[in-house]
Amino acid sequence: MTRFLPSLLLLLLVSLLPAGLQAQSPDIPGLALIKSKPVTAELISEQSSIAPGSSFRVAAKLVHEPTFHTYGKVLPEDGTGKPTVIQWKLPDGWTAEDLPWPAPHETEGTGGSKSLGYSDTVYLPVKLTAPADLKVGDQVKLEGIVDALVCDPKSCNPIKLPFSLEISVAQTAVVNAAAADVFKGLEGNTGAESNTSPTAGATKGTGADTGTPAASASATPSQGSAQPVNIFKQLMLAFLGGLILNIMPCVFPVLGIKVTSVVQQSLEHPRRVMLHGLAYTAGILVSFWALVGVLQLLRSWGEQLAWGFQLQSPWFSFIVVLIIFIFGLNMAGLFEVGTSATGVGMELTGKSGLQGSFFTGLLATLVATPCAAPFLAGALTFALGLSFWPSMLFFTVIALGLAFPFLVLAFFPKLLRLLPRPGAWMESFKQAMAFLMLAAAAYFTWSLMGLISEYGQRDLLIGLVFIAAACWIYGRWFTPDKPTKTRVKAIIFTALVFAFGFWMAYPRPKDGSWKEWSPELVDELRAKNVPVFVDFTARWCATCQANKWVYKNQALQSDFRKYGVTLLRADWTTTDVRIEDALALLNKTAIPVNLLYVPGQKEPIIIDPDVPFTPSLVREALAKLEHAPKAIKGTTAQVAK
């Protein structure tokens, strides 16, 4: 399995590419990360036109989705979170001066705690001063970013919200009547969220990124006398959270791998035991550093991501499922890598290889990311709100907590005497842990299903069965006691079956081409002369499922787009009287049934169910739309993508 490791790691790295780069690979669907917009930002001005050399107020308007909140510019002494900062990119000669913000109100923080912050819609004012040498008639673009931590009762996510506003230069300023009430209401903010830092003053625009005084006064959480205590507390919580991860359902199955390895190591020289512990720790540290580095890099590019973001990528989740599933089959004894029980730990170099310990550390981190152990949620929130190096420090502490039990055994090898001696029990233990590993694979499969299409879920499950069959072929016939000819055939069949299973299982994006069928929707579309194609189907109908491959035909999809056909799916998986009535009107008592409603024709065309369902059969029916009445102008059809 050594030769497969670089390929798997490469796929994991590709799955972490930012959406902008992934969009360049249209043949590999499902790579784009899922992003949300819990808060939006825009810039408004109290003047619609400004005069050269004048001062005026602008405000960053933040609109929060329900249950979400952000923080003020200064945190309470005993508070956690991240101060909100406005970073400006002003033209040369412009200055920004801090103004008091509205007082934050009590919100429901993460984990049921109470905190002070902003929710719903809030306006954060700033005073801008234009240079005197502006030319009347010019347009000036004001740009900036709101750097904040947005939270709901379950989690927090660092977010950077860019905004911009173009404003014209006139001989005299013109009041923006549409924003008059907003700025009038902001006049009562005096002292509400003022900045008492002695560095408060004006920020001068130089054409580069600049910050308001709030940025210089509160950008680092370490200011104030109470903050060092909070940092120490968060570091302790980070370590404890990492330690407790070892018994969380996500990580515990992997420890079965390490336990068998540790028992085997009890017979080795203490120095060798220490090297294994350090290799395992290095695997955890490297994987944590890689995840945090990629996370911080993507955040710097404007991605709105939080811890565990990589599992929002269908491809990353798929590779995780693949690795854990194959590990589980290996532990169950379906196939072996090497002849010893410790081969289950991915013994890449034979007996208790250091590379195996390193890889086990990588795997422990991989499966740990969906888990938020006690004490860890707050530490993650705090760490993700920090700049790169402080954030790296916090995640290093979490990683050391995860590795701590085995570090203790590495530096105090005499403790290994407390463990049972190697023996036949290890094989039983390994196989018992296989069920936990397969349960973890089932969980990650369920998580992946939320990212892919309905029929992609079906293909995923079928594909995993073929991958298991490939592992069985390998374990049954690629063994040292088999003749060379048999082993060659086994490896060829293993590769073919695995490739087919991988092709079946690879994640396909959710399909937005089809709408849910209803008689009312059909009547509405037909009244507008929109061609309608209806697929009467069900999950339990095997023929229906086989027919779905027809709709993937590129020529057929092109025809659907050409004729502006709306695709409707009538799902009869559960009892539906409307579908039963519709089939009765068609004199049909079984499915699949496929219909095409041609504008201008009273009765639909029924695609002949007595001949093989092929793309050419459907395209032949679509050709009758060539001379059909066109859809009423302004009607939008839902067509295949």
Number of C-alpha atoms within 10 A of each C-alpha: 10 13 8 8 14 10 11 16 13 10 15 19 16 15 25 24 18 21 17 11 12 18 15 9 12 9 8 15 17 25 26 22 24 17 12 9 11 18 23 17 21 19 20 23 26 21 21 18 19 26 22 18 13 13 19 17 17 21 23 22 19 22 20 20 15 11 15 23 29 29 24 24 26 21 20 13 12 9 14 21 28 27 24 25 25 24 20 26 21 25 19 13 16 21 22 25 20 22 25 19 24 22 16 19 12 12 22 18 22 17 12 11 9 13 21 21 24 23 23 14 14 18 22 22 24 20 17 22 21 23 17 12 9 17 15 14 11 11 16 17 13 17 18 22 23 22 20 24 23 25 26 20 16 13 17 26 20 23 26 26 19 18 18 17 15 14 16 18 20 18 12 12 17 15 15 14 11 12 16 13 11 16 17 10 11 17 13 12 15 13 13 13 18 18 20 12 12 8 11 17 16 17 19 22 20 14 13 12 14 21 25 23 27 26 20 15 21 20 21 15 21 13 12 12 9 13 17 13 12 18 18 11 12 22 21 19 23 31 24 21 25 26 23 18 27 22 13 15 18 25 25 19 25 27 19 23 27 22 18 22 25 24 20 22 22 22 14 13 10 18 12 17 26 20 16 26 26 21 22 26 25 20 25 27 24 17 20 21 18 14 22 20 16 17 24 21 14 17 17 13 11 15 22 21 22 19 21 15 18 25 23 22 23 27 28 25 22 24 18 21 24 21 15 24 24 20 22 26 21 24 30 22 18 17 23 22 21 17 12 15 26 28 23 29 28 24 25 22 13 16 17 25 19 21 20 28 28 25 23 24 28 21 20 26 25 21 21 22 18 18 15 19 19 17 17 23 21 20 25 24 24 24 24 26 24 20 13 16 10 13 19 20 15 24 25 22 21 28 28 21 23 29 26 18 13 21 22 13 19 24 16 13 20 11 12 19 11 9 11 12 14 17 11 9 11 21 18 14 17 23 20 15 21 26 16 19 29 21 18 23 23 15 14 22 20 13 18 23 22 13 23 20 17 15 16 20 22 15 20 23 16 15 22 22 16 21 26 20 17 24 21 19 22 22 18 15 19 21 18 9 9 13 11 12 8 14 18 14 15 21 16 14 15 23 17 15 20 22 16 16 23 20 13 21 23 23 28 22 18 17 14 11 14 18 16 11 19 16 11 9 14 18 13 12 20 19 13 17 21 28 26 25 26 23 21 21 23 18 15 11 14 12 14 19 16 10 17 14 12 17 15 13 13 12 13 20 19 15 17 24 16 13 19 21 25 24 21 22 18 22 16 19 11 9 9 11 10 14 17 15 12 15 16 12 10 14 9 13 11 12 17 20 19 21 20 23 25 25 23 16 12 9 12 16 16 15 17 13 11 6 8 9 20 14 18 13 15 21 16 11 16 22 12 13 20 11 10 16 15 16 20 12 8 7 12 14 17 19 23 20 13
